[in-house]
Amino acid sequence: MAWYDEDSWLTAAFAPKLSTIVITILVAFLLPVLAHLFLYRKTVSTALPTFLLIGPSGGGKTALLTLAERKAVVPTHTSTSPLAIETQLPEDYTPSSAHYRSAGDPSYERARRLLLLDTPGHGKLRHYATKQLIESKNVRGIIFVVDAASVAEEVGLSEAAEYLHDVLLALQKRYTGAKTSKGPKEIPVLIAANKMDLFTALPPHLVEIQLEKAISEVRKNRAKGLKDSGVALGGEDEELEEEREWLGEGGEGSFKFRQMEEVGTGVIVKAGNVLGADGTDVKGWWEWVADQL
């Protein structure tokens, strides 16, 4: 049967038949709708920007997560497993990518959506956080929550500095180990100095100074440990030398957070408090999150 015959499929497709018209209308209207639903659901489920809540136990990570979810302060307990919630920026904050969009634009509302992932702060459970740093496809930023009163004491400062050192070193290795010259996407770090309502809490600039000094000490102690290990083994072998990657500018001198900018990681300290007699004050933290969206 030739294509121009009256009974051919091509002739039937262009013939003014009711069935042909109905099928054409259904395809014209349903195909875009189905394509939109498929692409929209796939994008939402895989590309929601994620912010990691990291820090020592007792810093206030879970309290901040609960505040973001319920818009109210409630009692919390120490978490032993990761907990993720989907939330939105508060109404008073505008994502940096949506400054020129109207409030009624659907894309504006989507730009305000984010995922907060709370990770346990106990030393034996911090692998949940490091795993997220390795698999950081949608991680837009890290919020390192620290008790501003505890860093005024040696024990609290040492714990926070060691954890923060490991987080920053993981981000540095992520940058230096990139397989392309462009490098991976930047993951900025916010050090959320929490519990500022306490009398013993250090102001943010002193929190920054104390953490930088303590991280320098951590780096020094670990360098000495590696050196002693090399001596015990009869000299520093090539494998030990390759594994030694110092945080910052080659591990020399004092560590400063600004050194992390060279490896695509900006670090900033902002004060706030989730709980307190004077109420909640996390404005600076939400402003930082809005700048990353």
N, C-alpha and C positions, 0 to 999 in steps of 0.2 A: 504493500500500500504506500503510495507516494504521499509526501507531506501536504500536497495541495488537494488531495482527495477530500470529499465532503465528510467522510467518516474518520479522517486522521485526527490524532490528538492535538496537533497544532491548530487545525481549523476549529476544533471544539473549544480550545482555550481562548480563541479570539471571537468566537461566535457570541451573539447577544442572547445567551441563554440565562435563565434565572439562576441555575446552579452555579454557573461561572461567575456571575456578579456577586452572589453571596459568598463564595469562597474567596474571591478577590478582596471583598470588604473585610472579611474576618482576618485574612493574612495581613492586610494593611494596618489594621487597628491592634490586633493582638500581638503581632511579632515585636513591635517596639516596646509594648508593655512588659512582655515576658523577658525581653533582653534587659530592660531597666531593672526589673526585680532581681534578676540573676546577678547582674553586675553590682547593684547596690548592696545586696546581702553579702556578697563575697568581699567587697571593699570594707564594709563595716566590721565584719568578723575578723579580718586579718590585718587591718591597717589602723586600728585605734591606737593613738599615741599613748605610750605607757610611761609612767613615772615610778621609779623604784624608791620605796621607803627603806633606808638602810641606816644602821646605827646600833650602838650598844643597847643592851636590855635596860629598860627603865627610862629611856630617853623621851618617850612619848609618841612613838610611831603609830601604835595601835589607836591611841587616843585621837591622833590627827586623822587617821583613816576613818574612824567612827564619826568624827565631826563632819568630814566631807560627805559621808553617806547619809547621815541622819539630820544634819544641820543643827545638831545639838550635842552638848557634852554629856557623856554617860560614863559610868565606871567601866574600866577595862582590866584585863589581866594579861600576864606575860604570854605572848603567842609562841607556839611550838611548831607551827607550820605556816607556809605562805598563805596569805589571804588577799584576794583581788576583788575590787569593786569597780563598777562603772559609774562614773559621776559626771558632773558638769561644773564648769567655772561658775562661781556666784554671779549674780546679775550685775554687780558693780564692776566686773572686770571684762575686758574685751581681748580676745586672742590677737596676737600680732598679725596673723594672716587674715583677719577679718575686720580691720579698721575701716575699710572702705565699703563694707557691706551693711545693708540695712538690717534692723533687728527682725524684720519679717521674712528675710531671705532664708529658705531652708538650709542653704549652705552655711549660713551664719550659726545656726543652731548646731549643725554637725561639727563645726570648727571648735565649739565649746566643749565637746565631749572628750573624755579622757579615761584612762584606766590607771588606778592607783594600786600598786602591788606592795603589800606589807611583808617584809621578810624578817624572820626571827633574828634577834640580836645575840643570842647565846653563842659562845665560841664554837660549840660542837654542831651548831645548826646554820652556820654562816655560809655553808656550801650552796644553800638555796640562792643567796644573793650572787655569789660568784658564777653560778650557772647562768643566771640571767645576764650577767655582763658578757659571758662568752656567746650566748645566743641572743644578742641585743639587736634584733631586727627592727622592732618598733619602739625601743626605749628612746624617749625624747629627753630625759633628764634624770638625775639622781638627787634625791633629797636625803641628805645625811643628817638625821635628827640626833642631837646631842643635848644632854642636860647641862645648861650653862653654869649650874651650881656645882656639879660633880667635877667639871674640869678645873675647878679651883683647888681640888685636892689631887695628890699625886696618883692615887690608885685610879680614880676616874679618868684623869687626864691620860694616863698610860694606856688604859683600855681603849679609849676613844682614838688615840693617836695610832695605835697598832692596827686597829680596824680600818681607819681612814687611809693609812699607809698602804694596806693591801688593796683597797679599792682603787686608789689612784695608780698604783703600780699595774693593776690589771688593765686599767684604761690606757696607760702608757704602752703596755705590751700590745694591746689591741691596735694602737696607732702604728707603732714601729713594725708590727708583723703584717701590715696590710700588703696585699699582693699587687696592688695598683699604685701608681704614682700619685693619684688623686687622694688616696687615703680614705678611711671610713668616715661616716658622718659623725660630726661632733656630738659628744654627750656631756653637757655641762653639769656641774655639781653645785648644789646649794647646800651649804652647811647651815641647817636650821637650828640656831641657838635657842633652845626651848627653856621654859620655866623662868622667864625673865621677871616674873612677879616675885620670886624668892629674893630675900635680902642678900643672900650669899652669891647670887648669880653674877657672873662676870659680864661686863658689857661686850658687844660684838667685836670691837677692835682688839680687846684683850683675849677673847676666845681665839681669834685668828692668830695672834702672836704666840699664845701658849701652845696651840696645836702645831704651829710651824716649828717651834723649838723642840717639842716632844717628838715630832716626826723626824727631825734631824737626828735626835738621839736614837730613835728606833733604827734609822738607817745606819748609824755608826755602829751600834751593837751588832746588827746583822752582818755588817761587813767584817767585824772582828771575828764573829762566829764562823764565817766562811773561810777567813784566813787561817784560823786555828784548825779547821777541818782539813785544809790543804796541807798544813804542816804535819798533822797526824797521819795523813796518807803518804807522806814522803815528798811533798811538793804539790803545787797547784797544777793539776792536769788540765788538758784542753777542755774536757767536758765541764769541769767546774768553772772554768773561765767563761765558757759560752753561756752557762746558766745564770751567771751573775749579771743582773741588769739593775742598775741603781735608779732610784726614783729621782727625777729632776736632772740637773746639769751634771751628769756623770758621777753623782754621789759626792762631789767635792763642795766644800763650803757649807753654809747654812741653807736649809731648804726653805723656799718661799712658794706660796701657792701660784704666783704669777709665772713660775717656771713651767707649769702645766700647760700654759697657752701654746707652747712650742709643739706640744703633742696633741693639739686640738681639743683641749679640755679647759674650759674656764671654771674657776672656783670662786665663789662669793659667799660671804657670811652675812646672814640677816637674823635679827633678833625677833622673838615672838613668844607667845605662850598659849598653849591649848587650854589648860586649866588654870584657875587662879581666882582669888577673891575679887579682883577687879574685872573679871570677865575674860573672854577670849580675844586674843589679838594676833591674828595670823595674816594680816593684810600684806605685809612684805613678802610672805611666802607665796600667796596667790598671785601677786603681781609678777613674781619671777616665773611662775608656771605659765601665766598668760603670755609672757614674752617668748616662751619656748614653743607655744602652739601656733 
